[in-house]
Amino acid sequence: MEFRVRIDPLDGAARSLLRELAGIAGVTPMTHGDGTALVLGGARSGKSSWAEAQFEGAADVEYVATSETRPDDPEWLERVALHRARRPATWRTTETVDLPSVLAADDPAPVLVDCLAVWLDRVLMAEGAWDERAGWRADVDARVDQLIAALAGTRRNVILVSNEVGSGVVPATASGRLYRDELGRLNSRVAAAVGEVWLCTAGVARRIR
C-alpha cells in the first residue's frame, strides 16, 4: 500500500509521527536527490526548465545535447539559442548521441541529457528504421541495451529529459506510430533503470517514482 504525505515543515508533531512511520515502512522522498532521474512531459510542459533548475548553483554541469545542428532551419536555431541562453555560461555543452561514453566518464560534474526523444530519432535513422532495413529493430534494441547498462553503472548524477507521447492522438502515419511506440518502450526501460521518475505537466513537476 502506498501513501503520499505532505506536512507543514513547522509542525513538530507531524514530523515526529512521520519519523516513527519511516522506521517501520519504506519512505521515498518526493524531492529530487542525487543519482539518476528521468523527467517526462509533453511539448512545452516545462520539463527541460525543471531539469536545469535541479542543478541551479552548480558551477560545472555537462549538458548533453542530442540534436544535430540545422543551419538551414531558422526555427530550430532559435530553439537552440533559447536553451543556451537559459544555461549558465560555466556549463559545458557536449553534442553527441554516444550517451554510454558520457555516463562512463570519470567526471564529477553532473549530467543533463536533453533529450532522449531526439536521441531515439537519430538512432532510428542511423539503424535504418525509416528505410525498413533488415535487422534494424535488433540494432536499435542493442543501442538501448547499452544505454541501460551505462545508467546502471554510472557514478555521475544524471537527469534525462524525454517526451511523453503516448497520451495524445494516434499518429496518422506508419512512421509516426513506429516512433511513438519505440519512444514509449525506451521511456519505460529508462524509467525502470533510474532512481527517480518525474512527470511535468503545465510547468509543474511531480515525482511518480
C-alpha positions in Angstrom: 0.0 0.0 0.0 1.3 3.4 -0.9 0.6 6.8 0.6 1.8 10.3 -0.3 2.0 12.7 2.6 2.7 16.4 2.7 3.2 18.1 6.1 3.9 21.6 7.3 7.7 21.7 8.0 6.9 23.7 11.1 4.6 21.1 12.5 6.8 19.3 15.0 4.2 16.7 15.9 3.6 15.7 12.3 7.4 15.5 11.7 7.8 13.3 14.7 5.0 11.0 13.6 6.5 10.8 10.1 9.8 9.7 11.6 8.1 7.0 13.5 6.4 5.7 10.4 9.6 5.8 8.5 11.1 3.4 11.0 8.5 0.7 10.1 7.9 1.4 6.4 9.7 2.3 3.2 9.8 6.0 2.7 10.6 7.6 -0.6 11.4 11.4 -0.6 9.4 13.3 -3.1 12.2 15.8 -3.8 15.0 15.3 -6.3 18.2 13.8 -4.9 21.5 12.5 -6.2 21.7 9.6 -8.6 19.8 9.1 -11.9 16.4 10.5 -12.8 14.1 10.7 -15.8 11.7 13.6 -16.4 8.9 13.2 -18.8 6.5 15.7 -20.2 4.7 16.9 -23.3 5.6 19.8 -25.6 6.3 23.0 -23.6 5.5 21.2 -20.4 8.5 22.7 -18.6 10.5 19.5 -18.3 13.7 21.0 -19.6 13.4 24.0 -17.4 12.8 21.8 -14.4 15.8 19.6 -15.2 18.0 22.7 -15.5 16.7 24.1 -12.2 17.8 20.9 -10.3 21.4 21.9 -11.0 21.0 25.5 -10.0 24.1 26.7 -8.3 26.3 24.0 -9.8 29.3 25.7 -11.5 30.1 22.7 -13.7 27.4 20.7 -15.4 27.8 18.7 -18.6 24.8 19.5 -20.8 24.4 16.8 -23.4 22.6 18.0 -26.5 21.4 15.0 -28.6 20.2 17.1 -31.5 22.1 17.9 -34.7 22.9 21.4 -35.8 20.5 22.5 -38.5 21.9 25.7 -40.2 19.1 25.7 -42.8 16.3 25.6 -40.2 15.9 29.1 -38.5 13.1 27.9 -36.2 15.3 25.1 -34.9 18.3 27.5 -34.4 16.0 29.8 -32.4 15.0 26.9 -30.1 18.7 26.0 -29.6 19.6 29.7 -28.9 16.8 30.0 -26.3 18.0 26.8 -24.5 21.6 28.1 -24.5 20.6 31.5 -23.1 18.9 29.8 -20.1 22.0 27.9 -19.1 24.9 29.4 -17.0 27.9 30.3 -19.0 30.0 27.9 -16.9 28.1 24.8 -18.1 29.7 22.6 -20.7 27.8 21.5 -23.8 28.5 18.1 -25.4 26.8 17.4 -28.7 26.6 13.6 -29.0 24.5 10.6 -29.3 27.1 8.4 -27.5 25.4 8.6 -24.2 27.2 5.5 -22.7 30.6 7.2 -23.1 29.3 10.3 -21.3 27.9 8.2 -18.4 31.0 6.1 -18.1 33.4 9.1 -18.0 35.4 9.7 -14.8 34.0 13.1 -14.3 32.4 14.5 -11.1 30.2 17.0 -13.0 26.5 16.2 -13.1 24.9 15.4 -16.5 21.8 16.7 -18.1 20.7 14.9 -21.2 18.2 16.8 -23.4 16.7 14.8 -24.8 16.1 11.1 -25.3 13.3 11.7 -27.8 15.8 13.3 -30.2 18.4 10.7 -29.4 16.0 8.0 -30.4 15.1 9.7 -33.6 18.8 9.8 -34.6 19.3 6.2 -33.5 16.3 5.0 -35.6 17.7 6.9 -38.6 21.2 5.6 -38.1 20.0 2.0 -37.8 17.8 2.2 -40.9 14.4 2.0 -39.3 12.8 4.6 -41.6 14.0 2.6 -44.6 12.9 -0.7 -43.0 16.4 -2.1 -43.2 16.5 -5.8 -42.3 17.6 -6.2 -38.6 17.1 -2.5 -37.7 15.0 -3.4 -34.6 17.6 -5.6 -33.1 20.3 -3.0 -33.7 18.1 -0.3 -32.0 17.5 -2.6 -29.1 21.2 -3.1 -28.8 21.8 0.6 -28.6 19.1 0.9 -25.9 20.7 -2.0 -24.0 24.0 -0.1 -24.0 22.3 3.0 -22.6 20.5 1.0 -19.8 23.8 -0.7 -18.9 25.6 2.6 -18.7 22.8 4.1 -16.5 23.2 1.1 -14.2 26.9 1.6 -13.9 27.4 5.3 -13.8 28.7 7.2 -10.8 27.5 10.5 -12.1 24.4 12.4 -11.1 22.2 12.3 -14.2 18.9 13.8 -15.3 17.5 12.6 -18.6 14.7 14.5 -20.3 12.2 12.8 -22.6 8.9 13.4 -24.3 5.7 11.7 -23.2 4.0 11.0 -26.5 1.6 8.1 -25.6 -1.2 10.2 -24.2 -2.2 12.0 -27.4 -3.9 11.0 -30.6 -2.7 8.0 -32.6 -0.3 9.3 -35.3 -1.8 9.3 -38.8 1.3 7.8 -40.4 3.0 4.5 -40.0 6.3 6.2 -39.3 4.7 8.3 -36.6 3.2 5.3 -35.0 6.5 3.5 -35.1 8.3 6.4 -33.5 5.6 6.8 -30.8 5.8 3.1 -29.9 9.6 3.0 -29.9 9.8 6.1 -27.7 7.3 4.6 -25.3 9.4 1.4 -25.0 12.5 3.5 -24.5 10.9 5.6 -21.8 9.7 2.5 -20.0 13.1 0.9 -20.0 14.9 4.0 -18.8 12.3 4.6 -16.1 13.0 1.1 -14.8 16.7 1.8 -14.7 16.9 5.1 -13.0 16.4 6.1 -9.3 13.6 8.7 -9.8 10.9 9.3 -12.4 9.2 12.7 -12.7 6.3 13.9 -14.8 6.0 17.6 -15.8 2.6 19.0 -16.7 1.9 22.7 -17.3 5.1 23.6 -15.7 4.5 21.6 -12.5 6.8 18.6 -11.9 5.6 15.7 -9.7 7.7 12.7 -8.7 5.9 9.5 -9.7 8.5 7.0 -8.6 
